[in-house]
Amino acid sequence: MEKDNLEQFIQENRKQFDVAVPSSTVWSKIDAALPKEEAKVIPFRRLVSMAASVVVLLGMGVLIGLQLAPQADSSIAELAPEFQEIEQYYSNKVNYQLAQLAKYQASNDPLIHQDLAELDQWLEQLQHELLEVPKGQKEEIINAIINNYKTKLNILERVLKHAQEHTTQETNTDKNISI
């Protein structure tokens, strides 16, 4: 019952509660009754030494982490100079064959472009794997990359040979007709 009376009293006098502000003497008595805590002052030297310790510990943690982390090769060129030379050799041969093929109409065949695009995708996958595999398995992937280049060259040489034969036949036919 008392609770209901208190609630009723608060509801009836709500406006007076919102307007009324305690006097400063009431606040000073409340403040005096609260326990006093003195602010702890940390000497500047101690603060600086703690900060320096934290920086040194973090630095040591980073250095130890870098030493313990597995060293990943950042690029294929860093793997071995021989591999870089091999890749350059095959890349140059492929580019030369593509340039030769561009002289003929066979270079417009979408099937050839599709096959070459698939080989390029496979090559990219192999190169990505090469950066992530353990050293013992790198030779296997390098051989797969070389085989990829050889396959691409094989395709290009066959298409180029066929295009040259086709062009030669057309030229001979034209000569026979003009005679």
C-alpha positions as CSV (number, residue, x, y, z in Angstrom):
1,M,0.0,0.0,0.0
2,E,2.8,2.4,0.9
3,K,4.3,2.0,-2.5
4,D,1.1,3.0,-4.2
5,N,0.8,6.1,-2.0
6,L,4.4,7.1,-2.8
7,E,3.7,6.6,-6.5
8,Q,0.6,8.6,-6.3
9,F,2.4,11.4,-4.4
10,I,5.1,11.5,-7.0
11,Q,2.6,11.6,-9.8
12,E,0.6,14.4,-8.2
13,N,3.7,16.5,-7.4
14,R,5.7,15.8,-10.6
15,K,5.9,19.3,-11.7
16,Q,7.4,20.5,-8.4
17,F,10.0,17.8,-8.5
18,D,11.1,18.9,-12.0
19,V,11.3,22.6,-11.1
20,A,12.8,22.4,-7.6
21,V,16.7,22.4,-7.4
22,P,18.5,21.7,-4.2
23,S,20.4,24.6,-2.7
24,S,24.2,24.8,-2.7
25,T,24.4,24.0,1.0
26,V,22.7,20.6,0.3
27,W,25.2,19.9,-2.4
28,S,28.2,20.9,-0.2
29,K,26.9,18.5,2.6
30,I,26.6,15.7,0.0
31,D,30.1,16.4,-1.3
32,A,31.5,16.5,2.2
33,A,29.9,13.1,3.0
34,L,31.6,11.4,0.0
35,P,34.9,9.8,0.7
36,K,37.8,11.8,-0.7
37,E,40.2,10.2,-3.1
38,E,43.4,11.9,-3.8
39,A,44.6,11.8,-7.4
40,K,47.6,9.6,-7.9
41,V,50.4,11.4,-9.5
42,I,52.9,9.3,-11.5
43,P,56.3,10.9,-11.8
44,F,57.1,11.9,-15.4
45,R,60.3,9.8,-15.5
46,R,58.4,6.7,-14.5
47,L,55.8,7.4,-17.1
48,V,58.4,7.8,-19.8
49,S,60.2,4.7,-18.7
50,M,57.0,2.7,-18.8
51,A,56.3,4.0,-22.4
52,A,59.8,3.1,-23.5
53,S,59.5,-0.4,-22.1
54,V,56.3,-0.9,-24.0
55,V,57.9,0.3,-27.2
56,V,60.9,-1.9,-26.7
57,L,58.8,-5.0,-26.0
58,L,56.6,-4.3,-29.1
59,G,59.7,-3.9,-31.3
60,M,61.2,-7.1,-30.0
61,G,57.9,-8.9,-30.6
62,V,57.8,-7.7,-34.2
63,L,61.5,-8.7,-34.9
64,I,60.9,-12.1,-33.4
65,G,57.7,-12.5,-35.4
66,L,59.5,-11.7,-38.6
67,Q,62.3,-14.1,-37.8
68,L,59.9,-17.0,-37.0
69,A,57.4,-16.3,-39.9
70,P,57.9,-18.5,-42.9
71,Q,59.7,-16.6,-45.6
72,A,57.5,-16.5,-48.7
73,D,59.1,-15.7,-52.0
74,S,57.9,-12.3,-53.1
75,S,58.2,-13.0,-56.8
76,I,58.9,-15.7,-59.3
77,A,62.1,-13.9,-60.5
78,E,63.6,-14.4,-57.0
79,L,63.2,-18.2,-57.2
80,A,66.2,-18.9,-59.4
81,P,68.0,-17.0,-62.1
82,E,67.8,-20.2,-64.3
83,F,64.0,-20.2,-64.1
84,Q,63.8,-16.6,-65.0
85,E,66.0,-17.3,-68.1
86,I,63.9,-20.3,-69.1
87,E,60.6,-18.3,-68.7
88,Q,62.0,-15.4,-70.7
89,Y,63.1,-17.8,-73.4
90,Y,59.7,-19.5,-73.8
91,S,57.9,-16.2,-73.4
92,N,59.9,-14.7,-76.3
93,K,59.3,-17.8,-78.5
94,V,55.5,-17.7,-77.8
95,N,55.4,-13.9,-78.6
96,Y,57.4,-14.5,-81.8
97,Q,55.0,-17.3,-82.9
98,L,52.0,-15.1,-82.1
99,A,53.5,-12.3,-84.2
100,Q,54.1,-14.7,-87.1
101,L,50.5,-16.1,-86.8
102,A,49.1,-12.6,-86.8
103,K,50.1,-12.3,-90.5
104,Y,47.6,-15.0,-91.4
105,Q,43.8,-15.3,-91.3
106,A,44.1,-18.3,-89.0
107,S,45.0,-15.9,-86.2
108,N,41.3,-14.9,-86.1
109,D,40.1,-18.4,-85.2
110,P,38.3,-18.1,-81.8
111,L,39.1,-21.7,-80.9
112,I,42.8,-20.9,-81.0
113,H,42.3,-17.9,-78.8
114,Q,40.2,-20.0,-76.4
115,D,42.9,-22.7,-76.1
116,L,45.6,-20.1,-75.6
117,A,43.5,-18.3,-73.0
118,E,43.0,-21.6,-71.1
119,L,46.8,-22.2,-71.2
120,D,47.4,-18.7,-69.9
121,Q,45.0,-19.3,-67.0
122,W,46.7,-22.5,-66.2
123,L,50.1,-20.8,-66.3
124,E,48.9,-18.1,-63.9
125,Q,47.7,-20.8,-61.5
126,L,51.0,-22.6,-61.7
127,Q,52.9,-19.3,-61.1
128,H,50.7,-18.5,-58.1
129,E,51.3,-22.1,-56.7
130,L,55.0,-21.7,-57.2
131,L,55.1,-18.8,-54.8
132,E,53.4,-20.8,-52.1
133,V,54.7,-24.4,-52.2
134,P,57.6,-25.7,-50.1
135,K,61.0,-25.7,-51.8
136,G,61.0,-29.4,-52.4
137,Q,57.9,-29.2,-54.7
138,K,59.0,-26.1,-56.7
139,E,60.9,-28.1,-59.3
140,E,57.7,-30.1,-60.1
141,I,55.7,-26.9,-60.6
142,I,58.6,-25.3,-62.7
143,N,58.5,-28.4,-65.0
144,A,54.7,-28.0,-65.3
145,I,55.2,-24.3,-66.3
146,I,57.8,-25.3,-68.9
147,N,55.4,-28.0,-70.2
148,N,52.7,-25.3,-70.4
149,Y,54.9,-23.1,-72.6
150,K,55.8,-26.1,-74.7
151,T,52.2,-27.0,-75.3
152,K,51.4,-23.4,-76.2
153,L,54.3,-23.4,-78.7
154,N,53.2,-26.7,-80.1
155,I,49.7,-25.3,-80.7
156,L,51.1,-22.1,-82.3
157,E,53.5,-24.0,-84.5
158,R,50.8,-26.4,-85.8
159,V,48.4,-23.5,-86.5
160,L,51.2,-21.5,-88.1
161,K,52.3,-24.4,-90.3
162,H,48.7,-25.0,-91.4
163,A,48.2,-21.3,-92.1
164,Q,51.4,-21.3,-94.2
165,E,50.4,-24.4,-96.1
166,H,47.0,-22.9,-96.8
167,T,48.5,-19.7,-98.0
168,T,51.0,-21.5,-100.2
169,Q,48.2,-23.5,-101.8
170,E,46.2,-20.4,-102.4
171,T,49.2,-18.7,-104.0
172,N,49.9,-21.7,-106.2
173,T,46.3,-21.8,-107.2
174,D,46.4,-18.1,-108.1
175,K,49.6,-18.6,-110.2
176,N,48.0,-21.5,-112.1
177,I,44.9,-19.4,-112.8
178,S,46.9,-16.4,-114.0
179,I,49.0,-18.4,-116.4
